[in-house]
Amino acid sequence: MTWFEEVAPQVRLVLATETQPGLRRAQVGAAWALGAALMSGRPTAAMAVLPTGTGKSAVLGLVPLLVATDRPVLLAAPNRLVRDQLAETLKTQYTLKQLGVIPRNTREPQVTVVQHRLATVDDWIEAAREADFVIGTPGVLSPSYAEVAKPPRGLFRTVLVDEAHHVPAKTWTTLLESFPGTQRALLTATPVRADGKEINAEIVYSYALADALRDGVIAPVTFIPVARTADQSRDEALAAAAIERLRDPEHLAGRSLLIVRAGRIDEAKALVEVYRAAGAELALVTGQTTPGQLQKILGKLEADELHGLLSVGVLGEGFNFPRLKIAVYHRKHQSLGPTLQFAGRVNRAGGSLGPAELLAVPGEDIADETRQLYESDADWSRVLAGLADAAIEGERDRRRFLGSLGDLRQRRLLPEPLSLAALRPAKDVTVVRITASDKAGVKLGNVRLTEQLSGEVVLDRVTNDQRMRIIVTARERRPRWISSDALDSEEYELYIVVMDPAEPLLYVHAPRGSAATRIAEALGFTDFAPEETGWIARFLNGLNVISYFSVGMRATRLPGGTLATYRTLAGTSVGAAVSATDSIAYAAGHLIMQAKDPFRDGSASVTVGVSMGRAKVWSAGSTDLSGFRRWCQEVGRLGRTPSDDTMEAPRLGLRIPQTLREFPLDPLAVQVDTRSLVDGATFELNRRRVPLAELELVPQRLSSSALEIKGLAGSALALHATIGIEGKLTPLADDPGLPCYLDGAYASVSLPEALELHSNLTVYYADASSSNGIGSTPHRTYTCLSRPTSSSGPTGLMWTFGTKASQAVTARRTSTKRWQIGTCRC
């Protein structure tokens, strides 16, 4: 009979009252929830979320008593310090005995602390021999290290993990995967990682930090902002303020100690001298501090021979020394999880302890995630609890969302399962307008995709409400400049389609703009196009724009001389660089700006960008799938911002393009996108490579909705097509279909396809207007009213897109009304 089987019948889950000691509500809830999950036999690990200071170690000792096992229990700890503290707690069972959970005369369990790597199977067996608990760190237990052997199957039935937010790391993941079929119980205070990686466990219980404060389980932390004087350095000001707090009567009565955080070891060594000069003796603790050295330091702290600890990267989690009551940030943590852990070092509750306080310089070294904590009027404990509890609830929502995704694949193609939680799409979409009937009738999961997208579908998931679909494809990729398969490689691409809940809109995230067309068509939408720029204008006017740092401007008149086809201005004051003359000669092409973050609470700024013709919207960074869906919904809300129909970029003075309704009279010239020219594109005519720059394009108006385009190379016909009002280039029956080579590619595409998918054609008219849309995805032709030069009204219509402002395309008229496409430096 094991120790667990022997003691389990005597366990009493006694809840603490005002007059009787016992377990805290959170400890009982977590233990029962974990025990119930383990007894259910479900293959997934179970995780409980308990704030630092609520007594996780007691829960770790209680779970294997509720689910008594006939074999040893393995416990993984994050570091040696926590390992040794847990080993002592489990060996003495002091907490459970004092609280009346188990009888005081219960014999102690046998605890084996693994201090060296288990190099052989026999080492594993020896460690578990005679042991009730086997405890170690992943550094000595994980087979991810070549020096650690894989444990024999069946050695343990139960595996416990403390500080489980480490589990996504390779060493931890490999350790847990080495024990298939075991019961796994995980505890953490911070289930949300800064890197967004998923903890592969089901959250079966969480105790809110706000509840822990209300219940008095932990003490509220008071933030004390520190300002330095003219003759003080930042570090000197913090040290002086910390020592002043130590001398406060409440701290003197509670024998309070300091815990000081530095960013680097060299910085910490200098801080030891700063504090010594100010009158406080601190012990430096780093990752190189041995357990023996640490025990001596703790003894000096207890004997009041030191005023506190100065740490670098350690003592942030799991470490319990209740007299540490004043935390000092010389280098703040940038994410919420470590901040919670650091605050947890000083928030232990107890009648004789001093107040919990945290000192920092408020205006420096602050990340957006924790900015609210350092505002001058911040109630630190309330704000910290709000941030922590919101993060945990957000993690629950994310997990519920991922659980709602149904699998549309017919067979698994990946050798390893692909976790949806690992996907981090960039926040960029093409906004596509669909019909109201399609919105009502087309469900995103109706069509199984097999050959509609390039490559083979390896992941295909759709939400239960049929409003979001996620697809990953794999395909062989060959560089365009080689004819053999010597350099072929596998390429994976991500597609996401989100349907707007309020409007007939799709938000399409795809590897290329042209893919938005394919996927919308593949999903069964019958009538769709990129959203018109009036929507882009409403989106822009819904933003609180702070400044622009990249502005793309497309000429609204026939370029030549000093008028570039496309200009890009970049820099910190780019908005002020757009002159009144620019606003007459140019229209907005792409805009990248800094704006108050509309995707959070508006308190921080974010980079936002738009591309007019391609109906693209993006903002900086990436997010998980649940966050991506929320981001799309917020984008849609901004696009519905009420406006006075202004078609002008806010705080910039540039006009925004409009959709072309009919072609103007008398087209004069057709211009190929500058990029296709400068990248050395050629087409093949009579077995000769002809530079695309030598192509002569002759436009002719057929009707208000169609133009005829003839392309001539000398006297030979190279292109014969029409441009529709929607911007689509359609070859006519006598079009020769010449092959075209783009950017040094080995493989060719047809000349119409090259102009259709990889370029833009801008048409200029006799009334000084111009239009463009070829190459937009899906097709749409745009125009833009430039600012009038006189009271007679607008003089220019224009939209197009390009990238190289250093080169412009000029058109040279001939006697036969042909226009030679060429390039010149501007």
WOVEN-V868175 format. One record per helix or strand of 2 or more residues. SS is the DSSP state (hx for helix, st for strand). FROM is the first residue (numbers start at 1). LEN is the number of residues. Records with the same first field share a line. If there is no record, write none. Layout:
SS->FROM-LEN + FROM-LEN
This chain:
hx->3-6 + 25-15 + 56-11 + 80-13 + 94-5 + 121-8 + 138-4 + 164-3 + 170-8 + 209-6 + 234-13 + 249-6 + 265-14 + 291-12 + 336-9 + 368-7 + 380-24 + 420-3 + 436-6 + 513-10 + 533-10 + 574-4 + 580-6 + 625-15 + 674-5 + 692-3 + 751-7
st->46-4 + 73-5 + 111-3 + 133-5 + 158-4 + 183-6 + 202-5 + 221-5 + 257-5 + 282-4 + 308-4 + 324-6 + 356-5 + 405-3 + 426-9 + 456-8 + 468-10 + 489-11 + 505-5 + 528-3 + 545-11 + 566-5 + 586-11 + 605-7 + 616-7 + 658-2 + 667-6 + 682-4 + 688-4 + 696-8 + 706-8 + 716-9 + 729-3 + 739-3 + 749-2 + 761-5 + 770-3 + 782-2 + 807-7 + 819-7
